[in-house]
């Protein structure tokens, strides 16, 4: 990533963080719920972008980690009252990360097309686990009757009100996006980039590309799990489709539209895609035609994504040397 | 379990394997020769089934569906290569995955616009509508044997073309080394156009002949798509013989799995794939472009 793109990336992130902070004060009712959904999906896209971009791993199975965490919350939620948020969230995120560790350990050994196919297969494995077998209510899905509560010292904080739940989502997504931003610029991020761009040299420096990729994959899987947990808490409902490869592909679309080589790109991709969906849905029952067209046009016209494209517009005209 | 019952399940397994092979061979050619991952392959399978439904409804003749499916498949493939895939040359797999995902959404919604959400049936042609009695209670439909026959003819034909013909040689050369093939005077662009057209036509054909076996419904290509990915991973990317081995393996796991562990059949398929990949990360049959 060059310096100009990095500056744009940071500026976009700052802008998004400030704009998103105003949501509970400016919007109301349905709009806050929509903003909550979009913020969660932006977090998922940024987490996925971290493995697709720097780690060079095109995962088409991230929805499985997202969905597993959602199911963990559903299964741990008592029928009679709210679950303990810290406990259930810790187990859900840990469960998603553990699943990512298993998937990554097997899949990262293979590269390119094999990796893509394996992540699809693992995602479908997860889908069938909840869709076909008895755990988690089969294809009907399962309910989270009460939104989890945060037990802080002697008080219980409830998130039943939409603005407060939004603020919780904001904080969690802020942390996830911040972590991805920091990781990309850290020494670990540099090793990831090195492993992507020149495996042999990275190895010569004493790093194992397999291990650094696996670490990135597990971190990202755990983050995806956090987003799945929030989604389950928001809607009070989980379904096997949350794990299916369509959901993974949708998250990948967000990453690509915004730009996988930036942190802000996937978030912007998520916002644009979900807003487009929302508008198209009001307009026509066959809104997926519109989404399909957006995807095809985006892939052909701006394969590097919107953020690098915008940054490129501001590039100074360079004189040719030699 | 009676011998007849076992025999019927075995035939079902082979018949399903041959349909999978029709889909997977097109997919593996695209993967092996062009390095293109096409997620929309399952959607084209569905297109084939709906072509069968529409043609039988309009003209009342099943035999017209076969040429109609092949021609539409060839045309679709050629258009997609000409206007979309050719623009992605040099791009990474991510772009291919998403381009084909966009196509899936377009095809699925197009299907909903034209045919609606209801499942439809396609009647088996009269001449093949009979069943062969095996015992007092079991019989086997002739149409399923017809599907097997089509599959076997296809295997022999594509095997001969790849191994013996000049076109097969050009395909293998382009898969091996694109630039060298170009330097030797092979029109690689034309090869890619042909591969995409034929690959997609195979899948459409599979959908056409599968239509009378079960109902025709939205999203019917999904399972076939993922299972043919499993077939390809099992067999090794780009290997037609590997795809055949993979198809048969998967057909057996699917047919017998559904009998004995109905809730875990789909699960077993993926477990089998992952087990193979742990032992042999490059698939069971290691070769490219043949």
Interface residues (C-beta under 8 A of the other chain):
Chain A: X52 X58 X60 X106 X109 X110 X112 X113 X114 X116 X117 X118 X120 X121 X122 X124 X125 X128 X129 X131 X132 X133 X134 X245 X249 X252 X253 X256 X260 X286 X288 X289 X291 X292 X293 X294 X295 X296 X298 X299 X300 X303
Chain B: X31 X35 X37 X39 X84 X87 X88 X91 X92 X93 X94 X95 X97 X98 X99 X101 X102 X103 X104 X105 X106 X108 X109 X110 X112 X113 X226 X229 X230 X232 X233 X237 X263 X264 X265 X266 X267 X270 X271 X273 X274 X277 X278 X281 X282
